[in-house]
Amino acid sequence: MKPILLAAVAAVVVAPIIADESGTRPLSLQDCIQMALQKNLDIRVAKVDPMIQFSLSEQAYGGYDPKLGLGASQRSFTRPSQYDPNSQNNTIADTTLTTDYNGSVGGLLPTGLTYNVSGDFAKSSSEKNPYPYGSQSSISLAQPLLKN
């Protein structure tokens, strides 16, 4: 009887020590809930989902960003001298150098309105041209009656 009692006491004393060495520990209900929330992948994804939805809504408005256009060009035209036998005059050779600068801003609004604002500035240098500068601008708006 003594060996059985001794074995029972040893089992009661040694069992918690063995349990602690095996990596198990007692958990309260609060600890279990906290661990479940930390390790649940669906909850982690749900935390990131609002940021993803915000990013998608920002992308949807990307089509309404205005478009900017800028340009420049230069042309040279040389008119050779000519002889007019009727008036017996020579026309002097003339070279015209034209430089153009242009820009535009256009786009689409959420209401369906398309807009375009553009401008052009030109400088033309020539011996025969008394007005070497010119400019032009335009505004275009188009609103459909029914939104697509």
PEMOPE-V587151 format. One line per field, one symbol per residue. ss: DSSP state (2 for helix, 1 for strand, 0 for the rest). phi: phi as a letter, one per 20 degrees, with the letter a starting at -180 (. if undefined). burial: 1 if it has 24 or more other ideal C-beta (glycine too) atoms within 12 Angstrom, else 0. A space follows every 50 residues. Layout:
ss->???
phi->???
burial->???
This chain:
ss->02222222222222222222200000002222222222202222222222 22222222222222001111111111111001110000111001111111 111111110000011111111111100000001111111111000000
phi->.ffffffffffffegffffffenebfceffffffffffeffffffffegf ffffffffffeffeffddccbbbbcccddffcddffeldeeefcdddddd cbbbcbrcdgfofdcbccbbccccdbfeefdfdbbbbbcccbdffdff
burial->00000000000000000000000000000000000000000000000000 00000000000000000000000000000000000000000000000000 000000100000000000010101000000000000000000000000
